[in-house]
Amino acid sequence: MLDNKKVQILSVNYQDKVKGLFKKYNLNVLILDKDKKGRRPDFFVYHKNNREKGFICECKYIASAGVIDNGKYHVSTLDINLAKRNKGDFALDDPFAKLEEVIRNAYSQYRDLIQDKKECKFFPFVITLEMDFFANNFDFIPRDIYRLNTISAVMTIKRNIEQREEFEKWTRKELKEMINGQSRKKIPPESVRFKVLLNSCAEIKFKAEDFLRNPIIV
């Protein structure tokens, strides 16, 4: 089974990571989920000195793709017992069910917020996701995001895309020379970018370029 304390730590670390990136982009981050009136998304993110230009953001860490063998194992790198399982291949009945469940949960948090604070419904609502290796199905989220039209976008952090694209062009010899410190070829600098899936049926559009640095729009 999963270590819930470790999952909680990873979840909080992810929120801090996202908040830190927003601040690097010179954005203000107001924490919303300290409000004890009900369930809330994590942040209201806005341009400094302009609270009218902002968006609501919920961070979700998905630790597991689901359970197998009548709930005995989580399909997750965080379940140490999964590596000890000796029953051949495994497959989830619906490998995308957990992803949809998490997105719908974030949607319900947003609905609770705008019931109490109706002024928030005029801002885009964006979900950021980080996922365990087995749960990483970001590219399979439907373009209409399960027809939840109050979700403006879903996004995830991608690291060093330019480096990977460059290495894919290299020959095996060139890669070996680079590993051995013999290469003079230039490597793109390390990078952190958001990959953003814009909801095709969103009521309020999210203009990612207005907030994020060099986002990857899909």
Z-matrix of the N, CA and C atoms (Angstrom, degrees):
N
C 1 1.464
C 2 1.523 1 109.77
N 3 1.322 2 114.44 1 166.77
C 4 1.459 3 119.65 2 -179.06
C 5 1.527 4 110.55 3 -79.16
N 6 1.306 5 114.81 4 148.82
C 7 1.461 6 121.88 5 172.26
C 8 1.531 7 106.43 6 -85.85
N 9 1.324 8 116.81 7 102.72
C 10 1.463 9 120.55 8 -173.96
C 11 1.523 10 112.93 9 -61.60
N 12 1.333 11 116.66 10 -32.43
C 13 1.464 12 119.31 11 178.44
C 14 1.526 13 110.54 12 -65.55
N 15 1.339 14 116.14 13 -40.89
C 16 1.458 15 119.93 14 179.24
C 17 1.527 16 110.66 15 -66.58
N 18 1.329 17 116.33 16 -40.50
C 19 1.463 18 120.34 17 177.96
C 20 1.525 19 110.54 18 -61.34
N 21 1.330 20 115.98 19 -41.80
C 22 1.465 21 120.22 20 179.12
C 23 1.517 22 111.27 21 -63.62
N 24 1.320 23 116.53 22 -40.38
C 25 1.467 24 120.80 23 178.36
C 26 1.528 25 110.38 24 -63.33
N 27 1.322 26 116.72 25 -44.65
C 28 1.462 27 120.87 26 179.13
C 29 1.522 28 111.29 27 -62.86
N 30 1.333 29 116.00 28 -38.60
C 31 1.459 30 120.81 29 178.94
C 32 1.526 31 111.28 30 -64.02
N 33 1.334 32 116.11 31 -45.88
C 34 1.469 33 120.38 32 179.26
C 35 1.529 34 110.50 33 -65.40
N 36 1.329 35 116.66 34 -40.68
C 37 1.463 36 120.36 35 177.95
C 38 1.526 37 111.40 36 -60.82
N 39 1.333 38 115.27 37 -37.72
C 40 1.472 39 118.77 38 178.96
C 41 1.524 40 110.78 39 -66.83
N 42 1.317 41 117.41 40 -43.64
C 43 1.470 42 120.05 41 176.28
C 44 1.523 43 111.07 42 -57.23
N 45 1.333 44 116.08 43 -43.76
C 46 1.465 45 120.25 44 179.56
C 47 1.529 46 111.09 45 -63.89
N 48 1.338 47 115.99 46 -38.05
C 49 1.458 48 120.34 47 179.34
C 50 1.530 49 111.15 48 -63.49
N 51 1.328 50 115.75 49 -45.56
C 52 1.466 51 120.31 50 179.77
C 53 1.523 52 110.48 51 -64.83
N 54 1.328 53 115.76 52 -45.15
C 55 1.470 54 120.06 53 178.37
C 56 1.530 55 110.54 54 -58.97
N 57 1.324 56 116.96 55 -41.59
C 58 1.456 57 120.83 56 179.48
C 59 1.513 58 112.72 57 -63.46
N 60 1.342 59 117.02 58 -38.81
C 61 1.463 60 120.35 59 177.49
C 62 1.519 61 111.22 60 -65.10
N 63 1.328 62 116.15 61 -43.51
C 64 1.466 63 119.16 62 178.72
C 65 1.526 64 110.70 63 -59.46
N 66 1.303 65 116.61 64 -40.96
C 67 1.463 66 119.88 65 -179.63
C 68 1.526 67 110.91 66 -67.43
N 69 1.338 68 116.84 67 -33.71
C 70 1.467 69 119.96 68 175.53
C 71 1.529 70 111.01 69 -64.79
N 72 1.315 71 115.85 70 -28.16
C 73 1.459 72 120.29 71 177.82
C 74 1.529 73 111.70 72 -84.08
N 75 1.341 74 115.33 73 11.91
C 76 1.466 75 121.85 74 177.67
C 77 1.529 76 112.44 75 65.85
N 78 1.342 77 115.26 76 35.22
C 79 1.454 78 121.39 77 177.66
C 80 1.528 79 109.56 78 -107.09
N 81 1.305 80 116.38 79 150.37
C 82 1.467 81 121.54 80 172.57
C 83 1.528 82 109.23 81 -87.95
N 84 1.320 83 116.14 82 145.08
C 85 1.465 84 121.14 83 -179.78
C 86 1.524 85 108.74 84 -126.39
N 87 1.333 86 115.81 85 113.27
C 88 1.453 87 122.21 86 176.79
C 89 1.523 88 108.49 87 -99.72
N 90 1.327 89 117.32 88 124.08
C 91 1.468 90 121.04 89 -179.38
C 92 1.522 91 109.61 90 -78.29
N 93 1.327 92 116.22 91 125.47
C 94 1.467 93 121.84 92 -176.75
C 95 1.518 94 113.12 93 -98.43
N 96 1.334 95 117.21 94 -30.59
C 97 1.463 96 118.48 95 -170.46
C 98 1.526 97 114.04 96 -80.38
N 99 1.344 98 116.50 97 9.19
C 100 1.461 99 118.94 98 170.65
C 101 1.518 100 111.33 99 -81.41
N 102 1.330 101 115.60 100 -12.98
C 103 1.458 102 121.21 101 177.66
C 104 1.525 103 108.61 102 -68.65
N 105 1.308 104 117.84 103 120.86
C 106 1.469 105 122.27 104 -174.25
C 107 1.533 106 113.38 105 -88.12
N 108 1.327 107 116.68 106 5.85
C 109 1.469 108 119.07 107 -177.68
C 110 1.523 109 112.37 108 -73.44
N 111 1.310 110 117.60 109 -20.65
C 112 1.461 111 119.78 110 -178.26
C 113 1.514 112 110.19 111 173.67
N 114 1.325 113 115.98 112 -175.36
C 115 1.466 114 120.88 113 179.34
C 116 1.523 115 109.83 114 -69.05
N 117 1.318 116 115.86 115 139.46
C 118 1.454 117 121.00 116 -174.89
C 119 1.534 118 110.08 117 -139.57
N 120 1.339 119 117.52 118 149.96
C 121 1.466 120 119.63 119 165.21
C 122 1.528 121 109.57 120 -63.83
N 123 1.330 122 116.83 121 170.28
C 124 1.459 123 120.42 122 -172.72
C 125 1.527 124 113.98 123 -75.89
N 126 1.349 125 116.55 124 -47.53
C 127 1.462 126 118.73 125 -167.58
C 128 1.524 127 113.64 126 -134.75
N 129 1.340 128 114.00 127 153.08
C 130 1.461 129 121.27 128 158.60
C 131 1.523 130 105.48 129 -111.15
N 132 1.334 131 116.40 130 119.92
C 133 1.463 132 122.82 131 -174.94
C 134 1.527 133 107.81 132 -110.44
N 135 1.335 134 115.92 133 130.97
C 136 1.468 135 117.50 134 -175.68
C 137 1.523 136 111.04 135 -152.10
N 138 1.329 137 114.31 136 160.43
C 139 1.452 138 120.58 137 178.03
C 140 1.519 139 109.72 138 -69.35
N 141 1.310 140 115.35 139 142.05
C 142 1.456 141 119.47 140 178.89
C 143 1.527 142 109.71 141 -60.21
N 144 1.319 143 114.36 142 136.04
C 145 1.466 144 122.43 143 -179.82
C 146 1.526 145 113.47 144 66.14
N 147 1.344 146 116.96 145 15.46
C 148 1.471 147 119.57 146 178.45
C 149 1.527 148 109.50 147 -151.28
N 150 1.319 149 116.46 148 82.13
C 151 1.463 150 121.20 149 -178.25
C 152 1.524 151 112.45 150 -70.86
N 153 1.326 152 117.33 151 -12.16
C 154 1.462 153 119.51 152 179.31
C 155 1.527 154 111.51 153 -79.27
N 156 1.314 155 117.09 154 -13.42
C 157 1.459 156 121.01 155 179.53
C 158 1.531 157 107.67 156 -111.23
N 159 1.346 158 116.02 157 91.38
C 160 1.445 159 119.73 158 -175.88
C 161 1.515 160 112.15 159 -158.83
N 162 1.341 161 116.14 160 -175.66
C 163 1.459 162 121.34 161 176.61
C 164 1.522 163 109.92 162 -151.26
N 165 1.331 164 115.68 163 155.63
C 166 1.461 165 122.97 164 175.23
C 167 1.529 166 107.93 165 -88.54
N 168 1.336 167 117.25 166 138.17
C 169 1.464 168 120.41 167 -176.16
C 170 1.526 169 111.25 168 -134.86
N 171 1.312 170 115.49 169 132.57
C 172 1.460 171 122.37 170 173.01
C 173 1.531 172 109.07 171 -119.02
N 174 1.330 173 117.13 172 128.82
C 175 1.462 174 122.94 173 178.36
C 176 1.521 175 109.62 174 -98.91
N 177 1.314 176 116.34 175 130.98
C 178 1.467 177 120.45 176 178.53
C 179 1.531 178 110.11 177 -128.91
N 180 1.337 179 114.83 178 128.38
C 181 1.459 180 120.92 179 173.16
C 182 1.530 181 107.89 180 -104.85
N 183 1.330 182 117.09 181 121.32
C 184 1.460 183 121.34 182 -178.50
C 185 1.526 184 107.80 183 -102.17
N 186 1.318 185 115.65 184 107.12
C 187 1.464 186 121.30 185 -173.61
C 188 1.522 187 112.80 186 -84.78
N 189 1.332 188 118.03 187 -21.15
C 190 1.459 189 121.06 188 -172.86
C 191 1.522 190 110.18 189 -145.40
N 192 1.329 191 115.42 190 144.00
C 193 1.466 192 120.25 191 175.72
C 194 1.526 193 111.81 192 -82.89
N 195 1.332 194 116.99 193 -8.44
C 196 1.460 195 121.11 194 -178.19
C 197 1.522 196 110.06 195 140.33
N 198 1.322 197 116.30 196 -173.18
C 199 1.459 198 120.97 197 -179.06
C 200 1.519 199 111.05 198 -117.98
N 201 1.326 200 114.95 199 156.68
C 202 1.466 201 121.55 200 177.92
C 203 1.527 202 108.62 201 -134.73
N 204 1.335 203 115.03 202 170.63
C 205 1.468 204 121.90 203 178.83
C 206 1.526 205 110.82 204 53.74
N 207 1.338 206 115.26 205 53.01
C 208 1.471 207 121.83 206 178.58
C 209 1.527 208 112.93 207 56.99
N 210 1.324 209 114.80 208 37.89
C 211 1.459 210 119.96 209 175.64
C 212 1.511 211 115.33 210 83.99
N 213 1.330 212 117.02 211 7.26
C 214 1.472 213 119.98 212 -176.36
C 215 1.531 214 111.38 213 -71.97
N 216 1.328 215 115.75 214 -35.30
C 217 1.464 216 120.27 215 -177.23
C 218 1.519 217 110.82 216 -125.96
N 219 1.338 218 115.16 217 144.39
C 220 1.458 219 121.27 218 168.14
C 221 1.525 220 108.42 219 -93.19
N 222 1.324 221 115.98 220 139.29
C 223 1.461 222 120.18 221 174.12
C 224 1.524 223 106.74 222 -82.07
N 225 1.315 224 114.90 223 84.27
C 226 1.456 225 122.09 224 -172.58
C 227 1.521 226 109.79 225 -159.24
N 228 1.312 227 116.93 226 145.28
C 229 1.463 228 120.15 227 174.77
C 230 1.524 229 110.82 228 -69.61
N 231 1.332 230 117.06 229 -13.25
C 232 1.457 231 121.19 230 -179.56
C 233 1.530 232 112.87 231 -86.28
N 234 1.332 233 116.48 232 -8.48
C 235 1.467 234 120.13 233 176.65
C 236 1.534 235 107.93 234 -94.61
N 237 1.328 236 116.61 235 101.36
C 238 1.463 237 119.95 236 -174.84
C 239 1.527 238 111.99 237 -65.87
N 240 1.325 239 117.37 238 -22.15
C 241 1.462 240 119.98 239 -179.56
C 242 1.521 241 112.35 240 -76.23
N 243 1.334 242 117.61 241 -18.82
C 244 1.462 243 120.23 242 -179.90
C 245 1.531 244 110.40 243 -62.49
N 246 1.330 245 116.44 244 -36.81
C 247 1.468 246 120.59 245 -179.87
C 248 1.530 247 111.81 246 -67.38
N 249 1.335 248 117.03 247 -21.40
C 250 1.463 249 121.07 248 -178.95
C 251 1.529 250 111.82 249 -90.37
N 252 1.325 251 116.10 250 -9.06
C 253 1.466 252 120.18 251 -177.57
C 254 1.526 253 109.71 252 -64.10
N 255 1.319 254 117.07 253 136.50
C 256 1.465 255 120.73 254 -177.41
C 257 1.526 256 109.72 255 -133.79
N 258 1.343 257 114.60 256 65.07
C 259 1.464 258 119.36 257 -178.28
C 260 1.523 259 111.48 258 -130.87
N 261 1.318 260 116.42 259 25.49
C 262 1.456 261 118.77 260 -179.70
C 263 1.521 262 111.94 261 78.80
N 264 1.328 263 115.30 262 -161.70
C 265 1.453 264 121.11 263 -177.67
C 266 1.521 265 110.62 264 -64.00
N 267 1.332 266 115.19 265 155.93
C 268 1.458 267 119.44 266 173.93
C 269 1.519 268 109.15 267 -131.12
N 270 1.297 269 115.28 268 152.90
C 271 1.466 270 120.98 269 178.61
C 272 1.518 271 108.80 270 -148.47
N 273 1.319 272 115.10 271 137.78
C 274 1.462 273 120.11 272 175.28
C 275 1.520 274 109.75 273 -80.98
N 276 1.330 275 116.31 274 146.25
C 277 1.463 276 119.67 275 177.42
C 278 1.526 277 110.75 276 -60.49
N 279 1.313 278 116.47 277 -41.91
C 280 1.457 279 121.75 278 177.22
C 281 1.524 280 107.76 279 -136.27
N 282 1.350 281 118.41 280 98.61
C 283 1.467 282 121.05 281 -174.79
C 284 1.518 283 114.08 282 -67.21
N 285 1.344 284 117.22 283 -12.34
C 286 1.461 285 119.95 284 -178.02
C 287 1.531 286 112.89 285 -106.73
N 288 1.338 287 116.15 286 2.28
C 289 1.467 288 119.97 287 -175.61
C 290 1.527 289 111.44 288 -63.15
N 291 1.326 290 117.11 289 -42.97
C 292 1.462 291 120.27 290 -178.22
C 293 1.516 292 111.33 291 -64.00
N 294 1.319 293 116.56 292 -40.04
C 295 1.459 294 121.53 293 178.90
C 296 1.519 295 110.79 294 -60.30
N 297 1.322 296 116.42 295 -48.19
C 298 1.464 297 119.78 296 179.38
C 299 1.525 298 110.74 297 -64.44
N 300 1.324 299 117.23 298 -39.60
C 301 1.463 300 120.97 299 179.30
C 302 1.533 301 111.15 300 -59.05
N 303 1.319 302 116.48 301 -44.08
C 304 1.467 303 121.18 302 -178.69
C 305 1.522 304 110.68 303 -66.65
N 306 1.323 305 117.29 304 -42.18
C 307 1.466 306 120.75 305 179.38
C 308 1.529 307 110.33 306 -65.15
N 309 1.318 308 117.45 307 -40.60
C 310 1.465 309 120.05 308 178.39
C 311 1.535 310 111.07 309 -67.83
N 312 1.307 311 117.10 310 -33.06
C 313 1.458 312 120.23 311 176.28
C 314 1.529 313 110.81 312 -64.88
N 315 1.330 314 116.54 313 -42.72
C 316 1.471 315 120.45 314 176.69
C 317 1.522 316 110.64 315 -62.93
N 318 1.320 317 115.65 316 -39.60
C 319 1.474 318 121.02 317 177.55
C 320 1.526 319 110.60 318 -59.86
N 321 1.328 320 117.41 319 -41.58
C 322 1.470 321 120.16 320 -178.97
C 323 1.534 322 110.73 321 -67.59
N 324 1.337 323 117.47 322 -32.72
C 325 1.463 324 120.40 323 176.10
C 326 1.527 325 110.48 324 -64.19
N 327 1.317 326 115.64 325 -41.80
C 328 1.470 327 120.33 326 178.10
C 329 1.525 328 110.85 327 -64.16
N 330 1.336 329 116.86 328 -41.17
C 331 1.469 330 120.00 329 179.16
C 332 1.523 331 110.86 330 -62.20
N 333 1.334 332 117.24 331 -39.78
C 334 1.464 333 120.76 332 177.39
C 335 1.520 334 110.64 333 -62.82
N 336 1.323 335 116.50 334 -39.15
C 337 1.466 336 120.58 335 -179.52
C 338 1.525 337 111.32 336 -63.13
N 339 1.320 338 117.12 337 -49.56
C 340 1.469 339 118.69 338 -173.48
C 341 1.534 340 112.10 339 -74.60
N 342 1.333 341 117.47 340 -17.69
C 343 1.461 342 118.40 341 172.58
C 344 1.517 343 111.27 342 -66.49
N 345 1.342 344 116.42 343 -34.72
C 346 1.464 345 121.14 344 -179.69
C 347 1.521 346 112.47 345 -90.55
N 348 1.344 347 115.73 346 -33.74
C 349 1.464 348 120.77 347 -176.98
C 350 1.519 349 108.81 348 -126.69
N 351 1.333 350 114.37 349 83.87
C 352 1.458 351 120.19 350 -172.14
C 353 1.528 352 112.88 351 -62.11
N 354 1.332 353 117.46 352 -23.20
C 355 1.460 354 119.96 353 179.90
C 356 1.523 355 112.16 354 -66.38
N 357 1.340 356 116.39 355 -20.03
C 358 1.466 357 119.82 356 -178.81
C 359 1.529 358 112.56 357 -73.08
N 360 1.330 359 117.75 358 -18.96
C 361 1.463 360 119.85 359 -175.60
C 362 1.520 361 113.01 360 -70.90
N 363 1.328 362 117.06 361 -7.89
C 364 1.459 363 120.31 362 179.77
C 365 1.528 364 112.16 363 -90.52
N 366 1.334 365 116.70 364 -1.35
C 367 1.461 366 120.48 365 179.67
C 368 1.526 367 110.31 366 -105.02
N 369 1.340 368 118.14 367 149.49
C 370 1.469 369 119.83 368 173.59
C 371 1.525 370 111.04 369 -60.29
N 372 1.320 371 115.72 370 147.24
C 373 1.459 372 121.52 371 175.08
C 374 1.523 373 107.98 372 -112.86
N 375 1.336 374 116.03 373 122.92
C 376 1.463 375 122.14 374 -175.05
C 377 1.527 376 109.34 375 -124.51
N 378 1.334 377 116.42 376 136.38
C 379 1.465 378 122.50 377 176.58
C 380 1.527 379 108.43 378 -108.32
N 381 1.329 380 117.16 379 130.39
C 382 1.463 381 120.66 380 173.03
C 383 1.524 382 108.76 381 -107.33
N 384 1.325 383 115.96 382 137.90
C 385 1.459 384 121.41 383 -174.40
C 386 1.526 385 111.29 384 -123.94
N 387 1.335 386 115.37 385 139.44
C 388 1.462 387 121.57 386 164.22
C 389 1.512 388 105.80 387 -128.91
N 390 1.335 389 116.16 388 137.71
C 391 1.463 390 119.53 389 -170.08
C 392 1.521 391 112.02 390 -133.14
N 393 1.310 392 115.30 391 144.58
C 394 1.452 393 121.54 392 170.20
C 395 1.530 394 109.14 393 -58.29
N 396 1.322 395 116.70 394 156.92
C 397 1.465 396 121.62 395 -178.78
C 398 1.526 397 112.01 396 -50.09
N 399 1.326 398 117.36 397 -46.86
C 400 1.462 399 120.80 398 -176.46
C 401 1.527 400 112.28 399 -73.66
N 402 1.312 401 117.27 400 -20.40
C 403 1.465 402 120.84 401 -176.43
C 404 1.519 403 112.99 402 -98.69
N 405 1.319 404 117.44 403 1.71
C 406 1.463 405 120.52 404 -172.62
C 407 1.527 406 111.69 405 -79.14
N 408 1.320 407 114.76 406 86.84
C 409 1.465 408 121.60 407 179.51
C 410 1.532 409 111.20 408 -117.00
N 411 1.318 410 116.28 409 30.43
C 412 1.466 411 120.02 410 -175.67
C 413 1.525 412 112.05 411 -53.34
N 414 1.317 413 117.01 412 -41.65
C 415 1.469 414 120.28 413 -174.99
C 416 1.523 415 112.87 414 -70.75
N 417 1.336 416 117.42 415 -6.89
C 418 1.460 417 120.60 416 179.42
C 419 1.533 418 112.64 417 -103.32
N 420 1.318 419 117.50 418 4.87
C 421 1.465 420 119.56 419 174.44
C 422 1.525 421 107.87 420 -66.96
N 423 1.324 422 119.16 421 128.35
C 424 1.471 423 119.91 422 -179.53
C 425 1.524 424 111.68 423 -63.21
N 426 1.315 425 115.99 424 148.48
C 427 1.466 426 120.77 425 -175.36
C 428 1.520 427 112.18 426 -63.24
N 429 1.335 428 117.63 427 -23.11
C 430 1.464 429 119.61 428 176.27
C 431 1.529 430 112.01 429 -92.83
N 432 1.340 431 116.96 430 7.01
C 433 1.471 432 124.34 431 178.31
C 434 1.535 433 110.59 432 45.84
N 435 1.328 434 114.21 433 58.14
C 436 1.470 435 123.01 434 175.98
C 437 1.537 436 111.56 435 59.28
N 438 1.310 437 115.89 436 27.07
C 439 1.477 438 123.85 437 178.51
C 440 1.528 439 111.53 438 58.70
N 441 1.321 440 116.61 439 30.18
C 442 1.464 441 121.72 440 174.26
C 443 1.525 442 106.89 441 -92.14
N 444 1.332 443 115.44 442 88.12
C 445 1.461 444 118.87 443 -167.43
C 446 1.526 445 115.07 444 -75.86
N 447 1.329 446 117.89 445 -3.63
C 448 1.460 447 118.39 446 172.91
C 449 1.540 448 111.74 447 -89.98
N 450 1.327 449 116.85 448 -3.93
C 451 1.465 450 120.39 449 170.52
C 452 1.517 451 107.44 450 -88.57
N 453 1.310 452 116.72 451 120.78
C 454 1.463 453 120.66 452 -177.44
C 455 1.526 454 112.25 453 -83.41
N 456 1.333 455 117.22 454 -34.51
C 457 1.464 456 120.48 455 -177.55
C 458 1.522 457 109.88 456 -164.84
N 459 1.328 458 114.90 457 158.35
C 460 1.463 459 122.78 458 170.48
C 461 1.524 460 106.41 459 -125.98
N 462 1.334 461 116.75 460 137.52
C 463 1.465 462 117.75 461 -177.39
C 464 1.519 463 111.59 462 -143.01
N 465 1.328 464 114.97 463 163.24
C 466 1.454 465 121.91 464 179.39
C 467 1.520 466 108.89 465 -143.84
N 468 1.327 467 116.24 466 159.04
C 469 1.466 468 121.05 467 -178.71
C 470 1.527 469 109.45 468 -87.31
N 471 1.321 470 115.66 469 132.61
C 472 1.466 471 122.23 470 176.27
C 473 1.530 472 108.25 471 -120.92
N 474 1.308 473 115.54 472 133.44
C 475 1.466 474 120.56 473 -177.72
C 476 1.532 475 111.67 474 -111.13
N 477 1.305 476 115.52 475 139.28
C 478 1.470 477 123.94 476 168.55
C 479 1.528 478 113.22 477 54.48
N 480 1.319 479 116.77 478 40.68
C 481 1.464 480 120.79 479 178.97
C 482 1.522 481 110.74 480 -61.32
N 483 1.329 482 116.75 481 -42.27
C 484 1.460 483 120.48 482 -178.03
C 485 1.526 484 111.55 483 -62.51
N 486 1.347 485 116.77 484 -38.07
C 487 1.461 486 119.81 485 178.31
C 488 1.523 487 110.96 486 -64.86
N 489 1.327 488 116.83 487 -44.97
C 490 1.470 489 119.65 488 -179.25
C 491 1.523 490 110.73 489 -62.94
N 492 1.330 491 116.35 490 -41.73
C 493 1.469 492 119.95 491 179.17
C 494 1.524 493 110.91 492 -62.73
N 495 1.329 494 116.66 493 -37.90
C 496 1.470 495 120.87 494 178.56
C 497 1.523 496 110.89 495 -67.81
N 498 1.348 497 117.30 496 -45.16
C 499 1.460 498 120.66 497 -178.35
C 500 1.529 499 111.97 498 -63.40
N 501 1.334 500 116.65 499 -31.05
C 502 1.468 501 120.31 500 179.16
C 503 1.522 502 112.14 501 -64.56
N 504 1.324 503 116.97 502 -20.24
C 505 1.471 504 121.26 503 179.84
C 506 1.525 505 111.95 504 -86.48
N 507 1.334 506 116.81 505 -15.64
C 508 1.461 507 120.75 506 -173.83
C 509 1.527 508 111.63 507 -81.16
N 510 1.329 509 115.01 508 151.58
C 511 1.459 510 120.28 509 173.10
C 512 1.529 511 109.55 510 -78.78
N 513 1.315 512 116.09 511 168.30
C 514 1.471 513 120.11 512 178.26
C 515 1.531 514 110.46 513 -61.60
N 516 1.324 515 116.47 514 -37.84
C 517 1.465 516 120.62 515 178.78
C 518 1.523 517 111.09 516 -62.66
N 519 1.319 518 115.92 517 -44.07
C 520 1.466 519 120.07 518 -179.64
C 521 1.526 520 111.19 519 -64.70
N 522 1.324 521 116.78 520 -38.77
C 523 1.470 522 120.31 521 177.67
C 524 1.522 523 110.96 522 -64.94
N 525 1.337 524 116.83 523 -40.79
C 526 1.467 525 120.80 524 179.67
C 527 1.524 526 110.27 525 -63.94
N 528 1.338 527 116.62 526 -41.66
C 529 1.460 528 120.67 527 178.91
C 530 1.531 529 111.08 528 -63.25
N 531 1.329 530 116.60 529 -38.15
C 532 1.453 531 120.32 530 178.96
C 533 1.527 532 110.70 531 -65.97
N 534 1.342 533 116.81 532 -42.98
C 535 1.468 534 121.62 533 179.68
C 536 1.522 535 110.71 534 -62.45
N 537 1.335 536 116.24 535 -36.85
C 538 1.460 537 121.61 536 -178.21
C 539 1.528 538 112.83 537 -86.08
N 540 1.322 539 116.73 538 3.94
C 541 1.457 540 120.31 539 178.82
C 542 1.516 541 114.02 540 73.22
N 543 1.337 542 117.72 541 21.98
C 544 1.460 543 121.92 542 -177.34
C 545 1.530 544 112.86 543 -104.19
N 546 1.313 545 116.65 544 -1.82
C 547 1.463 546 120.16 545 -175.06
C 548 1.524 547 111.05 546 -92.85
N 549 1.329 548 115.34 547 142.51
C 550 1.462 549 121.48 548 174.92
C 551 1.526 550 111.48 549 -108.61
N 552 1.317 551 115.08 550 5.16
C 553 1.465 552 118.56 551 179.09
C 554 1.530 553 109.46 552 -66.12
N 555 1.309 554 115.74 553 143.76
C 556 1.459 555 120.46 554 -179.57
C 557 1.520 556 110.48 555 -79.85
N 558 1.319 557 114.92 556 137.16
C 559 1.464 558 121.46 557 178.08
C 560 1.524 559 108.03 558 -110.21
N 561 1.344 560 117.87 559 132.83
C 562 1.473 561 118.97 560 177.02
C 563 1.527 562 110.51 561 -58.12
N 564 1.315 563 117.75 562 147.70
C 565 1.470 564 119.79 563 179.72
C 566 1.524 565 111.78 564 -65.34
N 567 1.333 566 115.80 565 159.39
C 568 1.460 567 120.05 566 176.42
C 569 1.525 568 109.30 567 -61.59
N 570 1.314 569 115.96 568 146.84
C 571 1.470 570 119.65 569 -177.66
C 572 1.522 571 110.57 570 -143.79
N 573 1.318 572 115.19 571 154.51
C 574 1.462 573 123.03 572 173.69
C 575 1.518 574 106.74 573 -130.65
N 576 1.341 575 116.54 574 119.41
C 577 1.461 576 121.05 575 -177.58
C 578 1.518 577 109.22 576 -135.25
N 579 1.322 578 115.93 577 154.46
C 580 1.463 579 120.67 578 173.69
C 581 1.528 580 109.61 579 -91.61
N 582 1.322 581 115.43 580 131.66
C 583 1.464 582 121.38 581 168.72
C 584 1.520 583 106.80 582 -93.75
N 585 1.319 584 117.47 583 123.36
C 586 1.463 585 122.26 584 -168.81
C 587 1.518 586 110.75 585 -120.36
N 588 1.326 587 116.17 586 120.12
C 589 1.463 588 121.99 587 172.08
C 590 1.521 589 107.86 588 -95.80
N 591 1.320 590 116.70 589 111.02
C 592 1.458 591 121.60 590 179.27
C 593 1.523 592 109.51 591 -82.97
N 594 1.318 593 116.82 592 131.88
C 595 1.464 594 121.48 593 -179.14
C 596 1.524 595 109.75 594 -70.50
N 597 1.320 596 115.65 595 120.39
C 598 1.471 597 120.38 596 -176.52
C 599 1.524 598 112.58 597 -66.61
N 600 1.350 599 117.80 598 -18.92
C 601 1.468 600 119.70 599 -178.83
C 602 1.530 601 111.90 600 -119.41
N 603 1.329 602 116.62 601 24.89
C 604 1.464 603 120.44 602 -177.25
C 605 1.527 604 111.94 603 -66.44
N 606 1.325 605 115.70 604 137.29
C 607 1.452 606 120.44 605 174.66
C 608 1.529 607 111.18 606 -68.91
N 609 1.335 608 116.32 607 -38.00
C 610 1.462 609 121.75 608 178.51
C 611 1.527 610 107.49 609 -120.32
N 612 1.308 611 116.15 610 118.79
C 613 1.458 612 120.92 611 -177.45
C 614 1.524 613 110.78 612 -75.50
N 615 1.330 614 115.15 613 146.54
C 616 1.459 615 122.05 614 176.70
C 617 1.515 616 108.33 615 -104.07
N 618 1.318 617 117.18 616 115.93
C 619 1.456 618 122.22 617 178.00
C 620 1.525 619 108.19 618 -90.84
N 621 1.328 620 114.95 619 86.36
C 622 1.461 621 121.10 620 -172.20
C 623 1.526 622 112.12 621 -57.77
N 624 1.332 623 116.94 622 -36.46
C 625 1.465 624 120.15 623 -177.38
C 626 1.516 625 111.91 624 -64.88
N 627 1.318 626 117.80 625 -21.22
C 628 1.470 627 120.80 626 179.53
C 629 1.525 628 112.29 627 -75.14
N 630 1.336 629 116.61 628 -16.73
C 631 1.465 630 120.04 629 -174.60
C 632 1.531 631 113.83 630 -122.54
N 633 1.316 632 117.23 631 -34.78
C 634 1.455 633 122.00 632 -170.57
C 635 1.524 634 111.47 633 -106.19
N 636 1.318 635 116.34 634 153.39
C 637 1.450 636 122.11 635 -179.88
C 638 1.517 637 109.84 636 -90.73
N 639 1.325 638 115.68 637 112.30
C 640 1.473 639 121.65 638 175.93
C 641 1.520 640 112.85 639 54.21
N 642 1.329 641 118.78 640 53.35
C 643 1.475 642 120.00 641 -179.19
C 644 1.524 643 112.01 642 -69.42
N 645 1.339 644 115.55 643 155.40
C 646 1.462 645 121.88 644 174.51
C 647 1.516 646 106.49 645 -98.50
N 648 1.310 647 117.78 646 109.57
C 649 1.457 648 122.10 647 -176.15
C 650 1.518 649 109.70 648 -93.59
N 651 1.340 650 116.07 649 129.28
C 652 1.473 651 120.31 650 178.22
C 653 1.525 652 109.14 651 -126.89
